[in-house]
Amino acid sequence: RKLDEAKIRSHKLEFLFHKQKSFPEKELLENWARIVPRDMKVDKTMLAGYAVDMKHATGVMWVHLNHVMLPGEADERMSTLFEYRQKWKLEDLKPYMEHFRGPGDTLKEVVLRHSREVDGYIVPVATAH
């Protein structure tokens, strides 16, 4: 049942983002809750791997960024992620970069092969400090 719920949530989320590429947080969560089955809960933690939050003057906007649609090569994927955001927290990269981990690799090791860390954030290699 859990797997089915996750699939339903992601399918409904993709349906919303097909119509519109970004949403204010409150609007996205309300619309998403409205189109999933009544007994199914949705919250912003479930957006990981499907959308990223972008800070705007008017508040938080969620922009469609489905992990499945990103390039299959780690370096290309990181470049694409940096087009959305110039600095990332490591945990925000997890749904996008986790599957590149090999035996014994940490997520941080994988990510830092294609970026660098500055002040606790993951940034592009070419970024000046």
HELIX and SHEET records of a PDB file:
HELIX    1   1 LYS A    2  LYS A   19  1                                  18    
HELIX    2   2 GLU A   25  ILE A   35  1                                  11    
HELIX    3   3 LYS A   44  LEU A   47  5                                   4    
HELIX    4   4 HIS A   67  MET A   69  5                                   3    
HELIX    5   5 ALA A   74  TYR A   84  1                                  11    
HELIX    6   6 LEU A   90  MET A   97  1                                   8    
HELIX    7   7 GLU A   98  PHE A  100  5                                   3    
HELIX    8   8 LEU A  107  LEU A  112  1                                   6    
SHEET    1   A 3 SER A  22  PRO A  24  0                                        
SHEET    2   A 3 GLY A  59  HIS A  64 -1                                        
SHEET    3   A 3 ALA A  51  HIS A  56 -1                                        
SHEET    1   B 2 ARG A 116  VAL A 118  0                                        
SHEET    2   B 2 TYR A 121  VAL A 123 -1                                        
END                                                                             
